[in-house]
């Protein structure tokens, strides 16, 4: 299919700064970041947000807590019932996301090619081939078929007794996981620990379709992204998904969604969103145009959904205010969709510490931030389990963020 230079649209509109802010808050409201739209289950929240970023242990818990009607909903992340309805896999930008099974099928198949390519390259670099790894893969599948989920160290030990070297087991496990033959399960009972096990995907998630044709998967993934996060630029979409511009544009064309082109203060390039969603925004009430104060987790999906148009939440702030040196978004404090500070779990005192952007808040807002931090501290305490906690990179503030509130 030939690549378009830009998506086909059915209309255009120019947003002024005030309209752009209202639209951004409307997007956040639809994802549960408003008092009247909070989610009632992990699956519902993950569906509305197009997954929970899971590359850092605390991220899914904090993401759900920010959007849930009741803090106990975040605790349900650790229950078998919830774990049967969402799956954690590598997908967009080759990073871990926790998704409902329908979205997971699209995310897996749409991004499989380059993840599989990387796993095969690692095999070759280690002096192996897919053929030479096949006996280890067969033994791995048989082991998990007989025993169910096993800790990755147990897998290595048991296959070593069958004369399969640990390095080869790890290579086979990675390739089988990337292909969807195996699934990752964190058996921990809290956000601060990981018990890394693997199981057969077909047995653990029998409803998860892992063999969608790539074009169909890309179409579904990009359609879902436009629906949840529009208006977006094409650069936003390619960065978020890790897919090429050609794949994104072809996916947009195939999905057949009627798009409207928007001009905004966030970028000189055009943005796109479904016409149906834009019309619903036009008809929405003022209640949906403000979202208040929220503490978002490390790598929160609402902020990681964009690259070119991060001005929607940064405004004039530098990227270093909200992102670390390797491009991860820090745990942030937002007010009506705009970053006003960052926060972190302070392990020695067991509380949240925050650093606010100078002159960005009023005394009344700081009072509300303090209340939100106290509430979130209680939620984090409830979701912790005995054992080691995440290291400094898991939840970190910029240097010199020593005071609880500035």
N, C-alpha and C positions, 0 to 999 in steps of 0.2 A: 504494500500500500504506500502510495507516495506521501511524503511528508508535507503538511501544510506549513506555511510560514507563520500562521496564527489560527486560533480556533475560529470557526464560523460563529457569528453572533446574530441575535435577533433585535438588538437595540443597544443603545449606549446612554450613559449618564455620568455626569461629573459631580463628585461629592465634595462639598466644602469641608473644612476642618470639623465643624460641629456635627455634620451628618456622618462623617467618617467615624467619629468617636461613638456616636449612637449605634452605628452599624456594628462596630467591633464589640460593643457591650451586648448587642443582640446576639451575636455569635456565641459569646461566652454564656449568656443566659440559656441558650439552647443546650449547652453542655452541662447544665446543673450548677453553674457558678452564680446563682442568685437564690435568695432565700425561698422564693416560690417555685423554683424548678429543680430543687435538689433530687438526686436519684434515690431509688428505694432498694437497689441491689447492685452488687459488683458488676454483674452482667449488663444491667441497664446503663450504668455509668460508663463501662468500657465500650458499649455499643455507641453511645452518644459522643464519646471522645475519640472514637476510632482507635481504641486500644489504650493501654496503660504502659508508659515507658518503663522498662524493667531492667535496664542495664546496671542500675544501682539497687541494692537490696531495699532501701526504704521507699523507693519511688512509687511503686504501685499502692502501697499503704497510704502514703501522704496524698497521692492523687485522688484516691477514693474518698479519704477523709474530708478533703476540701469540697467535695461535691455531694456528699451523702446527707440524707435527712437525719440520720441517727449515727453517732460514732460507732455503734456496734456493727454497722454495715461493713466498715473497714476491717473489723475483726473477723468477719466471715470469709475473708481472703484465705484463711488458714483452715477452713473446713472442707471435708471431702465433697460436700454438695457443690460448693462454689468451684472447687478445683476440677470438677467433672464438666463444668459449663464454660470454662475459659482455659486457654492453653497458652503457654509461654514458648515462643519460638523466635529465632532470628529472622528478621525480614527487612523492613525499611532501613536503608543505610547499613545493613548487616548488623543491626543492633537488636537486643532483646525487647520484645513487646508481649504483653499479655492481652489476648483478644478473645472475644466470643468466637465460637467455632466457624460460623459463616464468614466473618471477616478474616479469620485466620487462614481459611482455605485460599482466599484471594491473595492475601499478603504473602503466604508461603509460595504459591505457584508463580506469582508475578516477579518475585525476587530470587527464585531458585537458581536461575542460570549463572549469575555471577557468584553466588555463594557456593554452588557446586564446583564451579571453576576454581575458586580459591582452595577448596578442600582437595581437589585433585592435584593442584599445583604443589600443595604441601606434601602429598604422597610422593610425587616425583622428586621433589627436593630432598626427601628422606631416603631416596633410593628404592622406592617401591612403585608398583603400578596398581591399577584397579584390579587387574587379574590376580596379582600376587597377594592382594589384600583380601580376596574373596573368601578363603578359608577362615580367616579371622572374623570376617563379617558373618559368615554362616554360624560359627561357634557362638558369637555374640547374640545373634537372634535366637538360637536354640536355648542359650542360658536364660535369657529373659523370658522366653516362652515357658520354660519350666518353672521358673522361680518368681516371676512377677518383677516389680520394680526393685532395683538394687542400687546401692550406693556405688559411685564410680570407682572407689577404691576396692570394693568387694568384687566388682567386675574384673578389674585388673588382676587381683589376686587369684581369682578362680580360673581365669583363662591362662594365667601363668603356669598353673599346675598342668594345663594341657599343652605346655611347651609353646605358648603364644607369647612373645615378648611384650612387655608393658608398652613400649613405644608404638608397636604395631597395633595393639588393642586401642590405644588412644586415637590413632589415625583412622581405624575402621569405625570407631564410635563417632568420631566427628563427621565422617562422610555419611554414615547412616542417619545421623541426626539432621544434617543439612537436607538430606533427601526426603526426610519425613518418615523414614522407616522407624526411627526411634523418637521418643519424646522426652523432654526434660521435665522433671518434677522436683520442686523444692519442698521437702517434707518438714521444714521448720514450722514452729508454732508461733513465730513472731517476726517482725520486720527486721530485727537486728541479727538474724542468723540465717545461714544457708545449710540445708542438708541436701546435697546435690545427688539426685538419683535419676536413673533412666529406665524407661519401660518401652514396650512395644506400642506404637501409636495406634494400630488397628484395634488392639485390645483395650487400651486406656480411653481412647476417643473414637469409638466405632462410627460416630456420625461425622467425623472430620474428613472432608474430601481432600486428599493430598495430590490428586492427579488432574486438577483442572488444566486445560490447555492454556498456555501462557497468554495468548491474546485475550482470551475470555477473562483470565485473572486480572490482567492489567486494566481492562475495561471496568471491571467491578471495583477494583481498588481506587482508581482515579475518580470514578463516579462517586464513591463514598467520600473521598477526600474533598471534592468540590462541594458536596452536600454539607459536610460538617464544617469545613473551614473557609469556604468561599466568602468574600472575594480573595482570590490568590493570583499571583503572577505565575507565568510558566516557570520562571526561575525558582519560585517557592516550591512548585510541584516537583520539579526535578530534584531539588535538594532534599525535600522531605522524603521522597520515595527512593532516591538513589537510582532511579531509572533515567534513561537518556531522554533528550528532548523529543526525539522521533517517537519513542515508545509512549511518552506522555501525550503528545499531540494525536497520535493514532488512537490511543485509548479514549481520548475525549471525543474524537470523531465517531468511533464505534458505539460509544454508549448512547449517543443520540440525544443527550440532554440539551435543551434549549438554553443557551447562555446569553447573559447580558454583559457587555463590556463596561467597566467602570474606570474612571480616572479619579485618583485620590491624592491626598498630600503625602501618602506613604512611599510613593515611587513615581518616577517619570514614565514607567512602562504601564501598559494597560493591565487591569485585573479582571478576573472573570468569576462569575458565580451563576448558579442556575436562576433563570428568570423567575421560576416559581418561588424560590426562596427570597429573591429580591422583592417580589410583590408582597410576600408575607411580612417582610421587614417594613415596607411602606405602610402596611395596614396595622402594624403592631402598636401597642400602647407604650406610653412613657415608662411604665413599670418595667418593661423589658430593655430599657436603654441605660440603666444604671445597675451596677453589680456590687458596689460596696467594697469592703476590705476582705481579702483572702490571703491565706498563707499557702502558696503553691509549693509542691515538692521539687526535689532535684530532678531535672530533665522533664518538667511538666509538659504534657503533650500539647497544651494550648499554646505554649510559647515555642516549642520545638517544631510546630507545624509550618513555620515561616522562616525565610532567610532574607529575601530581598525586601520584604515589607515589615521588618521588625520595628520600624518607627511607629507602628500602630500601638505598641506597648512601651517602647523605649522613649518615644518622643525625641528630645534632644540629648538624652543621656548617651554616654559612650557604651559600646557593647561590653566593656570590662566591668560595668556596673552590675550586670546580670549574668555574665558568662565567665567561666574560668579560662585558663590559657589553652586548654585543648578543645574549647568550643562547647563545653557542656553548660547548660543553663543551671545556675545555682538555685537553691530554694529561695524563692522571691516572695515579697509582700507586694500585692497590687491593690490599687484603689481605683475603682471604675475602669479596670482594664489597663492601668498604667503602673509601671514599676516604680515603687517609692522606697524600696529597701530590700534587704536580704535577711535570711534567718538561718540558724543552725541549731542542731541539738548539741548542747554542751554536756558531754559525758560526765565530767567530775561532779557537777551540781544537779544533773538530771533535769535540766530545764532548757527552754528555748531562749536563745540570745539573738538579738536583732540588731541590724545596723541600718539606719534610715538615711536616705539621701538628704543632705543638708538643705534646709529651707523648702522641702517638698511637702511637709505636713503641717497641720495646725495642731494646737493643743488638744482639741476635741478628737481629731483623728488619731493622735497618739494614744489617747485613752482607749479608743476602740481597738487599736492595734494591740495594746497591752492585754485587753480582755480576750482578743482572738488568740494571742500567743499563750495565755494561761489555759484556755480551753484546749488548744492543740497540744499543749504539754501533757494534759491529762489523757488525751487520746493516744499519744505516743507511749506514755507509761503503760496504758492498758494493753498496747500491742507489742510490748517487749517481752522477751523470754530470757530465762537464765542462760548465760553463756557469753561468748565474745560479742562485742558490738562492732558495727562498721568502723573502719579506719577513718582517718581525717578526710580522705578523698570522697567518702560517701556523702557527708553533709558538711560543707565547709563554707565559711564566710571569707570575704576578702581580708587581707592583713589588717591588723589594728582594730578589729571589730571586737573590742573587749567589753564594752558596756552593754548592759541588758537593753537599754533604750537610750538613744542620744537625744 
